[in-house]
Amino acid sequence: MTQPTVAFLGIGLMGAPMTRNLLAAGFAMRLWNRTISKCEPFAEAAHIAATPAEAVAGADVVVTMLENGDVVEVVLLAPDVLAALAPGALVIDMSSIAPAQARDHGARLQERGIRYLDAPVSGGTRGAEAGELSIMAGGEAAVLAEASAVLSALGSVTHIGPVGAGQLAKLANQAIVGITIGAVSEALLLAAGGGADPAAVRQALMGGFANSRILDQHGLRMIERDFEPGAPARIQLKDLRMILDEARAQGLTLPLAQQVHNSYQALLANGHSEVDHSGLLLELEHLNGARLGAVGPGPAGSGSGSRE
């Protein structure tokens, strides 16, 4: 059976490695990105489109990996793009957007005979590079089955429920991620401030109930002060805003999510919008006038937090 032609809109931190994996799986691809230079590494392997409409023309499957729901709306639901989409085409929105927006986009596309899945991901750039993303899919089971060949090249898929359910799962994921990053930041700063080596503390905690991928990966980023973005803090703040909006719509109060939202908001206000979301540590250090300290074993106190 001939593999579908895939249009991929959004060749950024996540989209670029996802595109590499789809090309490696043998898919013919049509690529578009607002900054066209980000598509150039794929120029010999894929068609580089000047516009989103050109990218989707003739594509069987359209994958969007864009920054937020408003950008998805502007790009995907533009009149020229809608006109270029082939009847019966499948749109898979892998961006992180509000569940209500996903339901609206799905309904509007369905009216035009276009099938739709919302399928946000977790796993960051490392998961994208390894083809090991956790994909949370909302939509009809039969449509998801047709998308399995494309999605399996990117990671493992869980069918969450109807359209919009994938985005609800992503909000749950981001609530856990944001709150846990806050907890790891506080725990390491607390330990280091009392004279413990934060690297040794992290290693010890990874052997107990406090272990998590956040402690493993982002705890190490904090200790090494490596805040090059895998997921920028501004995106984490965007997701926390959506979490709180969804909570209000459901009549829920989420105090932990609210507090972490406020901390990320302060982090961005202090000029750190483009650091990795593990850079929340920087806001905690600013708040306390302290610094986590050096890495690894050494003279007494070498790994301790220090007052500035």
FENJOQUI-V31915 format. One record per residue. PSI is psi in degrees with one decimal (999 if undefined). OMEGA is omega in whole degrees, -180 to 180 (999 if undefined). Layout:
BEGIN
PSI:OMEGA
PSI:OMEGA
END
This chain:
BEGIN
134.5:-179
133.9:178
147.8:-179
153.8:170
131.5:-175
125.1:169
132.5:-179
119.1:-178
112.3:179
84.0:-176
72.2:-179
-148.3:-178
-39.3:179
-40.5:-175
-35.1:-178
-51.9:178
-30.8:176
-40.7:177
-43.0:179
-41.7:-179
-37.4:178
-39.8:176
-41.0:179
-27.8:179
-3.3:173
10.1:-180
138.3:168
132.5:-171
148.2:176
121.9:-170
144.4:172
141.6:171
145.7:-179
-44.8:173
100.3:-169
-25.7:-178
-24.5:179
-17.1:177
-17.2:-171
-35.1:178
-16.0:-177
10.1:-172
-31.4:-179
-13.6:-175
-15.8:-175
162.1:174
124.7:178
118.6:-176
145.5:179
-23.7:-178
158.8:175
-37.9:-180
-41.1:177
-38.1:-179
-42.0:-174
-16.9:-178
120.6:178
-1.5:180
141.3:175
-36.5:-179
133.5:176
121.6:178
128.4:176
133.4:177
76.4:-172
170.2:-166
-38.2:-178
176.3:-176
-36.3:180
-39.2:177
-41.7:177
-44.2:-179
-46.9:-178
-41.2:-176
-53.7:-170
-34.9:-174
16.9:173
144.8:-177
-40.4:-178
-31.1:178
-44.5:178
-40.1:180
-30.2:-177
-21.4:-180
131.1:180
140.5:174
133.4:-179
-2.9:177
159.3:180
123.0:175
126.4:176
106.8:179
110.2:-179
7.1:173
164.8:174
109.1:-178
171.6:-180
141.5:178
-39.3:180
-37.4:177
-40.7:179
-43.6:179
-40.3:179
-46.4:180
-42.7:179
-42.3:-179
-41.7:-178
-37.3:177
-39.8:180
-35.1:178
-24.7:-179
10.4:179
20.0:179
128.3:179
155.9:-170
139.0:169
138.4:165
125.9:-171
63.9:178
166.0:-171
160.3:170
150.3:180
-12.1:176
-169.8:-177
-33.0:179
-44.1:178
-37.7:178
-43.6:-179
-38.3:-177
-5.9:-175
32.8:-176
34.3:177
149.1:168
116.8:-174
123.5:-176
105.6:-168
134.6:172
134.6:-180
-174.0:-178
140.8:-178
-37.8:-179
-37.8:178
-41.5:179
-38.5:179
-38.3:179
-26.6:-179
-2.7:-169
-36.0:-178
-40.3:179
-49.2:-174
-32.8:-178
-19.5:175
-11.3:-176
-21.8:-179
-158.2:179
142.1:-172
135.4:171
126.2:176
113.2:-175
-38.0:-176
-152.8:-178
174.8:179
133.5:-177
-23.2:-178
-32.8:176
-41.4:179
-32.1:175
-41.4:178
-38.7:179
-38.5:177
-40.9:176
-42.9:178
-47.5:-176
-29.3:174
-46.5:179
-43.2:-179
-51.6:-177
-45.8:-179
-39.5:-178
-36.7:174
-42.3:177
-42.6:-179
-42.9:179
-40.9:178
-49.5:-178
-42.3:-177
-44.8:-178
-38.6:179
-38.9:177
-48.9:-178
-45.4:-178
-37.0:-180
-27.1:178
0.8:176
-0.6:179
152.9:175
114.6:-176
-31.5:178
-41.8:179
-38.3:177
-47.7:178
-44.9:-179
-40.9:179
-42.5:-178
-28.7:-180
-12.7:176
2.5:-177
-163.0:-176
-20.0:-179
-3.2:-177
143.6:177
166.3:176
-29.2:178
-47.3:178
-41.7:-178
-61.1:-172
-50.7:-176
-29.8:173
-40.8:178
-40.9:176
-43.0:-180
-46.1:-178
-40.6:-180
-4.9:-178
46.3:178
94.6:-175
23.7:171
133.0:-169
124.0:160
-41.6:172
112.4:-175
149.6:-180
-33.7:-179
-31.0:178
-39.0:177
-40.1:178
-42.2:177
-43.6:-180
-38.0:178
-35.7:175
-42.3:179
-37.3:177
-47.2:-178
-35.5:176
-43.8:179
-39.3:178
-44.9:179
-40.1:179
-29.7:179
-2.2:-178
26.7:-178
151.5:171
123.9:-178
85.7:-173
-35.7:180
-44.8:178
-37.7:180
-43.1:-179
-42.2:179
-38.3:174
-46.2:-179
-37.3:180
-42.7:177
-36.4:178
-42.5:177
-38.6:178
-45.4:180
-37.6:179
-25.9:179
15.2:171
19.9:-175
40.6:-177
-27.8:-173
2.4:175
160.7:174
153.4:-178
-17.3:171
-14.7:177
1.8:171
-26.8:175
-36.2:-178
-36.9:179
-38.9:178
-39.9:177
-42.0:178
-42.5:-179
-35.9:-174
-5.2:-176
38.0:-176
164.6:177
139.9:-174
-41.6:175
-168.8:-174
172.2:-175
137.1:165
178.4:-177
157.0:-180
-159.3:178
156.4:-179
129.4:177
-1.0:-176
-25.6:-180
9.7:-174
157.7:172
148.1:-180
143.5:176
136.8:178
999:999
END
